[in-house]
């Protein structure tokens, strides 16, 4: 855990997000600035600042995020119609909280290119 990290504070319970899913590796909660009818953030409970900080010893984090995203999409009833998952890496890609996280967006038609 990183003491000043917003997502670490949510994981520890210091800040209470609108949790939609939790297991031993992942916390998922509603985004406070949703960009779609369903917009959930999935964060690993282990603090890693960016995707670049992953290595072989913690690569299972990505699998845990993807499986949790699948579960959340099922729970929201959007797995059949479709949804998008996004991981931004560093500021130029739009990452604003430096704790690895995945966005799950759905509930409307997604357009391409996204941005």
Secondary structure, 3 states (H helix, E strand, C coil): CCCCCHHHHHHHCCCCCCEEEECCCEEEEECCCCCCCEEEEEEECCCCCCHHHCCHHHCHHHHHHHHHHHHHHHHHCCCCCCEEEECCCCHHHCCCCCCCEEEEEECCCCCCCCC
